[in-house]
Structure formats: structure tokens, C-alpha cells
């Protein structure tokens, strides 16, 4: 009985990656950064652009606040 349970549990455990790959697809797992839509720029460049956007938004809000 233990051998049957162990073999069924092993088969179930070994089939989990197959089911996961069937849902996501192998193409999705092997995609590079250029295919996935992610930026290939260094992280400090991305943070710099984000900081410039935040500065522009806060500057616009400040100008609107002074005018009103």
C-alpha cells in the first residue's frame, strides 16, 4: 500500500511542472528582455527618468498652486 501511494505521489509531483508549462508556454519562459517589453537600460537610468517625471509633475502642481 505504501509503494502504491508513493508511486502515485511521485507521478503527481513529477507532472506538476508539465502542467505549469502547459499553462504558461515555453515561449514565454525563454523570452529575452527585448521580447518581453522590459527595458534593457541600467537601473540607475530608469530611476533617473522616473525622478525627472516626478519633478515635472510636482513642478506643474506647484505652478498651478501659485496661480490659484
C-alpha positions as CSV (number, residue, x, y, z in Angstrom):
1,X,0.0,0.0,0.0
2,X,2.9,2.4,0.8
3,X,4.5,1.6,-2.5
4,X,1.4,2.4,-4.4
5,X,0.8,5.6,-2.6
6,X,4.5,6.6,-3.0
7,X,4.4,5.9,-6.8
8,X,1.2,7.9,-7.3
9,X,2.5,10.8,-5.2
10,X,5.8,10.7,-7.2
11,X,3.9,10.7,-10.5
12,X,1.8,13.6,-9.3
13,X,4.8,15.5,-8.2
14,X,6.6,14.9,-11.5
15,X,3.6,16.1,-13.5
16,X,3.3,19.5,-11.8
17,X,6.0,21.2,-14.0
18,X,4.3,19.8,-17.1
19,X,1.0,21.3,-16.1
20,X,2.7,24.6,-15.3
21,X,4.5,24.8,-18.6
22,X,1.3,24.0,-20.4
23,X,-0.4,27.0,-18.9
24,X,2.4,29.5,-19.5
25,X,4.1,28.1,-22.6
26,X,7.8,27.5,-23.2
27,X,8.0,30.6,-25.4
28,X,7.1,32.8,-22.5
29,X,9.7,31.3,-20.2
30,X,12.5,31.7,-22.8
31,X,11.7,35.3,-23.8
32,X,14.6,37.7,-23.6
33,X,14.3,41.3,-22.3
34,X,13.7,42.7,-25.8
35,X,10.9,40.3,-26.4
36,X,9.2,40.8,-23.1
37,X,8.8,44.5,-23.3
38,X,11.1,45.3,-20.5
39,X,13.7,48.0,-20.8
40,X,17.3,47.0,-21.3
41,X,18.6,50.2,-19.7
42,X,20.5,50.1,-16.5
43,X,18.5,50.6,-13.3
44,X,20.1,54.0,-12.5
45,X,18.9,55.3,-15.8
46,X,15.4,54.1,-15.2
47,X,15.3,55.7,-11.8
48,X,16.7,58.9,-13.2
49,X,13.9,59.1,-15.8
50,X,11.4,58.3,-13.1
51,X,12.7,61.1,-10.9
52,X,12.6,63.6,-13.8
53,X,8.9,62.7,-14.3
54,X,8.1,63.2,-10.6
55,X,9.9,66.5,-10.6
56,X,7.9,67.7,-13.6
57,X,4.6,66.6,-12.1
58,X,5.4,68.3,-8.7
59,X,6.6,71.4,-10.6
60,X,3.4,71.6,-12.5
61,X,1.4,71.1,-9.3
62,X,3.4,73.9,-7.7
63,X,2.8,76.3,-10.6
64,X,-0.9,75.6,-10.5
65,X,-0.9,76.1,-6.7
66,X,0.8,79.5,-7.0
67,X,-1.5,80.7,-9.8
68,X,-4.7,79.7,-7.9
